[in-house]
Amino acid sequence: MGLIWALIVGGVIGWLGGLIAGRDVPGGIIGNIVAGFVGAWLGTLLLGEWGPVIGGFAFIPALIGAIVVVLILSAIMRSARRA
C-alpha cells in the first residue's frame, strides 16, 4: 500500500508542478509521476527535508523540485521540436 500511496503523491506533486509552471508534463500520468519523483529527489537534495511530509515526500521541496523539472523538460521538448 505504501508504494501505491507514493505513486499517487508523486503524481499529484508532478501535476501541481506542471500547473504552477504553466506547462504540460510530457507523458501524461506517467510523466507526472516521474516529474514528481525526480522533483522530490532534486528538491530534497537542494533544499533539505522541511515542511509537511506526505507519502514519504517532504512536500514543499518536492513541489519546488517538480516545478524545476517541468520547466527543464518543457525547454528540452521545445528545442527538440524545433530541430
N, C-alpha and C positions, 0 to 999 in steps of 0.2 A: 504494500500500500504506500510505502514511503517513496518508491520510485514514481508511481503514478502522480502523487502529490507534487513531487519535484518537477515532473514534466509539465503539469498544469501551471504551477507557479512560474516556471521558466518561460512557458508560452505567453502567459499574461505579462510578464516583465518585458519580453520582446515586443509584444503587441503595443504596450504602453510606450515603449521606447520609440517605436515607429510613429505612433500617434503624436507624441511630443515633438519629434524631429520633423514631422510633416512629410514623411516619406514612407513608401510601402517597402516592406521587407521582402526581398525576392525569395520565393519558395513557399509562400503561404504559411500554413500552420507549422510545418517542419522548419521553415526559415525563422519563424517567431521563436520556436523552442531553441534553435541553435543560437540565435541572437541573444536570447535570454541567458543561456548557459555561458556563452562566451563573454557577454556583457557582465555577468555576475563575477566571473573569474577576473576579468580585467578591472572592474570597479573595486573588487576586494583587494586585488594586488596593489592598485594605486592609492586607494583611499582607506583601506583597512575595513574592519568589521564594526560598524556602528549603525545605530538605528534599529528599527524592529527587524527581527529575524522571522521570516515566513518560509516554510518549506525548506529550511536549510540555507536560505539565501538572506544575506543582510540586504534588505530591500532597497534602501536609498543608494548605496554604492552600486548595487546591481542595476538599478534603473539608469543611473548616470552612465555606467559602462555600456548598457544596451543602447543608449542614445548615441554614444560614440561609435559603436559597432555598426548601427544602422546607417549613420552618416558616411562611414568609410565604405560600407558595402554599396550604398547607392552611388557614391562617387566612382567606385570601380565599375559598377554596371553601366553607368552613364558613359564613361570613357570607352568601355568595350563596345557599346552600341555605335559610337562614332567611328570606330576603326573599321 
